Amino acid sequence: MAKESSPTALLVIDVQTALTDGEYGDPRPFNRDDMLANIQKLLTNARDAGAKVIYIQHREDQNPAMSPGHPGFEVEKSIAPQAGETALQKTVGDSFSNPDLAPTLRALGVSNVAVCGMQSDMCVQVTTRGAIANGFDVTLASDAHATYDTEEMTAPQIITHINQTLGSLEGPQSRVTPVLTAHIAFAAAGVIG
């Protein structure tokens, strides 16, 4: 399979230790280690290409494990932000609910974002839809997001369903393309102006 995408920004969504280590009430995601390894590859490729890396952290002040200052709130150490990389917070599923995200991307001339992280059927899905609503193309890293079993579906079934469902999503001038990590080639983000 040839490289299918050239995103200029990588959004790492909610890969916080409370979610990846089972502190939030769910077990560790079944594909936790594979997800983290694939995110590490995405980060390396994005940084090497000069693409913008943005971390999103979900904040719930009523839940200590998801509150700033608690170890569970922190980004998983194996994929932690480097100096100078942007970290934004949100209190609802859509990362674009943070008023700084879309303007930051636009100021850099970003038109295509790669999306990865937690949870496939929640914040990853809603952020992907938010990106489309804001006019960004989305490269969904189809093997770099994770979730938990529900009563209706297993986590692998949910991930497959999300990849298929989001893969058919289009906006007036944007679309979602699910792509395996190995086939995502980043391009540098360039400041407009």
C-alpha positions, -999 to +999 in steps of 0.1 A: +000+000+000+014+034-010+015+064+013-019+079+011-017+111+032+005+141+040-009+156+072+009+187+085-002+183+121-006+154+145-033+155+172-026+132+201-059+129+220-063+120+256-034+095+259-033+101+297-022+076+322-056+074+339-071+061+306-042+039+295-035+023+330-071+017+341-074+044+367-105+058+351-127+028+359-120+009+328-093-018+323-062-011+303-072-010+266-065-044+250-043-027+223-026-002+247+009-013+238+004-014+201-014+020+202+015+036+221+041+020+198+022+034+168+019+068+183+056+068+190+062+062+153+037+089+143+055+114+167+089+105+153+078+109+117+059+142+124+088+157+143+113+146+117+091+162+089+086+195+108+048+188+113+030+205+142+024+182+172-005+191+195-015+171+226-050+172+239-058+164+275-093+157+288-100+175+321-127+165+346-123+185+378-149+163+396-127+132+389-094+135+407-076+111+382-085+134+353-076+167+371-044+187+366-019+179+393-029+142+395-005+117+379-034+102+359-039+135+341-004+134+326+003+123+291+016+087+290+054+090+296+064+070+265+049+096+242+052+127+263+054+162+247+088+176+239+098+211+248+079+236+227+051+213+217+016+225+223-007+210+250-043+220+252-071+209+275-108+202+269-137+194+291-159+177+264-152+151+238-144+173+208-109+187+209-121+216+187-142+228+217-109+243+229-111+277+212-073+278+205-071+246+185-085+256+151-069+291+150-035+275+160-038+251+131-049+277+106-021+301+116+004+274+107-013+267+073-025+233+084-052+218+062-048+181+071-045+167+106-036+131+117-057+119+146-048+093+172-054+085+208-082+076+233-111+067+231-120+055+196-157+057+200-157+089+220-131+117+218-113+103+187-146+101+168-160+134+180-127+152+174-126+138+138-161+151+132-151+184+147-121+187+124-144+181+094-168+207+107-139+231+109-128+224+073-098+202+080-090+170+062-084+141+086-060+113+084-073+088+109-044+066+122-065+035+121-041+014+142-032+042+167-064+046+187-079+025+215-111+020+235-127-005+259-153-032+255-190-022+259-220-045+266-228-044+229-193-047+212-157-057+220-130-030+217-117-046+184-152-045+170-156-008+180-123+002+165-131-015+132-166+001+132-151+036+139-125+032+112-152+022+087-178+048+098-154+077+099-138+066+067-170+075+049-173+109+065-169+140+043-175+177+047-181+203+020-144+206+014-128+180+036-128+142+042-115+115+065-090+089+053-083+060+076-046+050+071-023+026+089+005+043+108+032+028+085+016+046+055+013+081+070+039+105+057+039+139+073+047+172+056+060+203+073+036+229+086+044+264+073+033+297+088+010+317+065+018+353+061 
